[in-house]
Structure formats: C-alpha cells, structure tokens
Amino acid sequence: MSLFSFELKLFWANRLNKWLLLTYLVAGVIAIGLTETKIERELEQYQFAQAHYQDDIEHYREQYDKDQLLPGYMGYFLFHPVSQTPHAWSAIFRGERDESANHLRVRLLGLQGQVNASATGNVDAQRFGQFDLSFLWLYLMPLLIAAMSINVLADEKNTGRWPMLVAQVPKGTRLIFRKMAVPALMVLIVNVLLLVIATVLTSITLDSNWFGVLAQIMLYQLCWWLICGWIVFLNKEASFNYLSFISIWLVFTFVVPGLAYLYQIQQQDAGKDAAIVFEQRQYMNDSWDKDKKADFAAYLAMFPQWKPTAPLGDEFDWRWYYGQQQMSDVVVADLVNQRNQTQLASYQRGQAFSWLSPVMSLQYGFNRLANADMLAKIDFKQQIEQYHQKIRDFFWSIYFPDKTFEEADFDRIPTFNYTSNIGSGLWQSLLKLLVMSAVFAMLMWRQLRRFHEH
C-alpha cells in the first residue's frame, strides 16, 4: 500500500471528516435547489406580468373595435413590462440581484421617476443575504479546509508520534504535505461534484465559462490551502493555529470587504436617486403653471423631428403633456449621468480592494459571470432607457402628426428584450487569485526553510 493510500485510509477512518464532507455536500445541494427555486419564481413573475400586459392590449383592442379607443389615454395607462432576465449562472450565484429591482413596468411618463422610485427588492433578503453556492464556496470552504488540515503537525506532536515518524520518513515535511493533500483533494472532488450537480439541475452548460469557474474554485482552494500550510509550518500549538487562521479568515472575509464598502459609501453622493425623482416631479408640477405654448415651442426646438405638427389650442393637449414628461427626463439627465459615473467608480474601487482579499476576488468574478453586479444594474437601466425611447418614438409618430391609430399598430408596439452583457471578468479574477496564492506560497516556502533549520 502506498503512503498516499495509507493517508487516505486514515482520513476516512476519522468519522468527523466524513460528517464534515457530507454536511458540506448536502449544504451545497440545498443551496443549488434554493437558488434555482428563486430563479423559477422570478421567471413566473415575468410571465405573469407579460400575461397581464397582453390582457391590457386585448382590452384596448376591444375599445378599438367599439370605436372607443383614445390613444392619448392608452399611452398614459398602458404599462410595459421590462425585466432583467437572469443569466444561466445566476442560478447558483445570486450576486447583487436582490439589491435592486430586476423587474419594472414603465409607461410614457418621465422615465427616471419610474426607475428610481421603484422598490429595490426583498428587504429581508438584503439584510440576511442569499444562501447560494457562492456563499458556500466563499465563506464555508476555507473553514472546511482548515478544520481538516490546520493541525496535522500539531496533532502529531501532541500525541508524541512526530519523532518516530521523522525517524521513519526521510523528510517529515513530505508526510505533512500528504496529510494536507488528502483533505484538499476530497474537498476538490466535492466541489467538482457540486458543479456537476448544478449543471444537471440548472440551465448551466458545459462551456468555457464552466471550466473558468472550475479554475477559479481550484485557485481559491489552493490559496486557502497555502494559508493553512504557512500556519502549519509556523510550528505552533493547535490553539495558535486556529486563532491565526480565524484571524486571517475574518480579515479577508469581513475586514477588507467592510473597509471597501465604507470607502465606497463615503465616495458616493447619498440620496442621488431621491434627488432625481424630486427634480423631475418638481419640473412637472411647475409646468402646469407656465405658458404651455411657450414650453411646447421650446420642446419642439429641442426635438425638431416632431416639428411638423399643429399648434397647441387652449384645451389640454396630450402632445404638450408627453412633451413635458420627456423634458422632465432631460432636466435630470446630468444627475442621472453623475449617478451612473459614481456607481461605476464605486465598482472600480471595489475591484481595486479585491486585490487584497481572495474572497472579494472570487466574489467579483462570480457576480460578473452571473451578470449580477453593479455593471449589470447600470446596463439594465440603460437598456430600459433605450426601450422607453422606442416607445416614445412609436407613440409620438402617431400623436404629433395626428394620425389615426390603426388596428395593425397594436402589433407594432415595441417590446422589451433584455441582452445579458457578462463581459470578461474571468481572467482578472484568476490573475488576482494567482497572485495571492503566489504570495502565500512564498510565505510557506520561507517558513518551511526555517522549519528544516530547526
């Protein structure tokens, strides 16, 4: 029997190791099931909203058949559903999807007031987070690795077997490495198994991203294994080893991310969304008391494509109303752009901090892959703006030339089609994990030399 097989047999003889791995596996399967259920619930909500939208369209078709259709009122009361369709990888990586609204209904009024005044999702989910596979890998996997390998040397010394083992094995450090390699291999097997289960149970496919996720997991696990190896070869007592590892784990898991979050918050202008909503509503409220003909002329001067239109009369006119709604978006455009730039800068600062924490590095990589980060939030709002402009152009082409709304126009109403732009955050995440692994590999190598000298 080879020495590795012997160590593997000893590992399985420990009942605690079996229970730890089994609990880890079961927790992973539960996390996959819970997240997939969440995604299915979202998709059901999207389908419900779409079905409700079609019912509204059918209602207006009936009004058209009865010659009772008023296009101006239809533009005001018809809500168009928009949704950030979940990416395949969001079935196991929730990311920041619950921190902002991923489903809205918009109409022909000022868009920014609708987008920025919307609910941000489940408040309880934001408070406690989501138990998904990334949570298991980011926070629990390091603890599992440490629980099974952090005291391999201290335990041998406490039992008095170390002098005998060193006498029988040419290099005692090889024995320690074998003892540490066995639990690391078992954890890796379970992680691969969880990834395969996720592929079977969800819409994830076996492609380059799949192998990219596997590479990130392997590098992340290697980083924590090297941290354990460095602590092991400090040659201290078991209590010191546990305290050292927990301290490092807390720094990488809470301290660095917490400092990054506080720094990002300080750099942001709090209340920007509320300011956008306030400015837009204030503009619309003031518009009712102004010279409507002068305001309409100013609108046409800014958007000359609608200029071939009849002058305003003394009665209420939908053209003026919708024109002012669009102008309310124009007056807050700078605030919206500043908010987007602030959020983008905040994301970039977080990326900079992630060089100091393997937890943040892997989290940013997972969130980008799942299209569930700040970039996805900004992109979703920009796609809503583009879609809202298409709706305006469609209805304006009827309102301003005073055309008759035809039955065929119902089928021409634009619909929202979300495009998932996941980009390429894989290599950046791999590079960060590789650099941090190299740092702890050098620390372990230096400590290993000192260990041999003693």
JODAGI-V752387 format. One record per run of one state. SS is the DSSP state (2 for helix, 1 for strand, 0 for the rest). FROM is the first residue (numbers start at 0). LEN is the number of residues. If there is no record, write none. Layout:
ss->{SS SS}
from->{FROM FROM}
len->{LEN LEN}
This chain:
ss->{0 2 0 2 0 2 0 1 0 2 0 2 0 1 0 2 0 2 0 2 0 2 0 2 0 2 0 2 0 2 0 2 0 2 0 2 0 2 0 2 0 2 0 2 0 2 0 2 0}
from->{0 2 13 14 65 70 77 79 83 87 91 96 99 102 106 110 116 122 128 132 149 151 158 161 168 171 201 207 232 237 267 271 287 291 302 303 306 317 331 332 356 357 369 373 399 406 412 425 453}
len->{2 11 1 51 5 7 2 4 4 4 5 3 3 4 4 6 6 6 4 17 2 7 3 7 3 30 6 25 5 30 4 16 4 11 1 3 11 14 1 24 1 12 4 26 7 6 13 28 1}
